Amino acid sequence: MSAHFSRRDVLKLLSLPPLLSLPGIAEDSAGRTAWYRAAKFGMFIHWGPYSLASVEASWPIMRPNTGKPNYISEADYRKLPSRFNPVKFDPHAFIRLARAAGQRYMVFTTKHHDGFCMFDSHYTGYKITKTPYGKDIVQQLAGACREEGMPLGFYYSPPDMNHPAFRDTSKPAGENWNGQPERPEWPLYLDYMSLQLSELLTRYGPVALIWFDGLGNQGKYDGQRFLKLIHELQPATLVNNRIGVPADYETPEQFIPKAIPTRHVRISGTDPSSAAALAAGVPKPEDFRLWETCMTINNTWAYNKNDLHFKSSTELIRNLVEVASRGGNFLLNVGPEPDGTIQPEFEERLRAIGKWLDRNGEAIYDTTYGPLQGVPSCRTTARGPDVFLHILDWPGTTLEVPAKGLPKLRSASLLDSGAPIEFRQSDQNLTLQLPAAAPDKDVTVIALRAA
């Protein structure tokens, strides 16, 4: 059954103070985003009938790769739902894996650009409940997340190749996949979006965030209209920056910014650097711009049995450290198999990250960017007055770093074991005496405790 949740229900799940001022009522954005800033690490889930063909979500019909081994025609792509029957799907298994990985929120693709809905929308027949599976995937996952206290966000694609008001569907999607706002039908498509977002925000319980993915010319979606709708239905829900308005946070994709994003110099899209931001160094807290890198474990978002280019667990751990050291969140993707299970290569890497976080989570969760930026082989995060030094490349028995920005220290120790580290601190430098070999093959963390 559908369930309607009160503001108090939403705030309770997201662990927010009950007396927050909310959007549209001169809200304090830092208060709404407190849980998200603390969480740091989330699971992205790209899943749909496209997993049957080992092709990427939506793109094969938008940019047909005729002649290549993984080519699928638009007609065949559209037939995939008739075979989609993920009988092994267990939403609690997804949550258990996310928790084992140390991930503290999840984002699920409710609808990708192809227009297929993984929820039982009343406004389309192109949906999960019209497949052989016949059950609402989003409803099951949302229910399990409520039971287990896992914040759940919804990816929702404004583009929709299936809707005749988004584009002229008598033509191949490859000809007009960016949408046709010049057509008189366009306002009807925006109404369709409004109806579906209202479904997602009223039928499935607390929604931690809405993750839009606008492709290009995002202003055509009238983002302010949808921000207003979201804030009216679920005031605590966060919104990313991909619907033509800045909203709550930036979303660099498949790369990690080389500098800390700020309100004045934002880093998003696919441009991996900004000279202005690099020059700015460590921003003031009030200038920081919340951000999140989304990334795949191999090279594709959807399940692809042919993509064996898996990042190692060490690389993924180091990516998490890089992201946290610049104040961001790391949204790491899995693409479930057609039967609803997650492939062992993904599970193995996620569990390895979780084991590292079991030992070093204090240096990631509830932290922000550290005072030392741009130091070769080292990254820093900060939690209150304490600083955590993440050593990527072991320097030998002595490490010297600039002291600027560091607090006066009372102790230094290996975070995982608590073993003390001898140090000397001057106004210019901090010198640490280290073990001969790195205690942790992935990343060794030294806790620098303020006096």
Secondary structure, 3 states (H helix, E strand, C coil): CCECCCHHHHHHHCCCCCCCCCCCCCCCHHHHCHHHHHHCEEEEECCCHHHHHCCCCCHHHHCCCCCCCCCCCHHHHHHHHHHCCCCCCCHHHHHHHHHHHCCCCEEEEEECCCCCECCCCCCCCCEHHHCCCCCCHHHHHHHHHHHHCCCEEEEECCCCCCCCCCCCCCCCHHHHCCCCCCCCCHHHHHHHHHHHHHHHHHHECCCCEEEECCCCCHHHHCHHHHHHHHHHHCCCCEEECCCCCCCCEECCECCCCCCCCECCCCCCCCCCCCHHHHHHCCCCHHHECCEEEEEECCCCCCCCCCCCCCCCHHHHHHHHHHHHHCCCEEEEEECCCCCCCCCHHHHHHHHHHHHHHHHHHHHCCCCEECCCCCCCCEEEEEECCEEEEEECCCCCCEEEEECCCCCCEEEEEECCCCCECEEEECCCEEEEECCCCCCCCCCEEEEEEEC
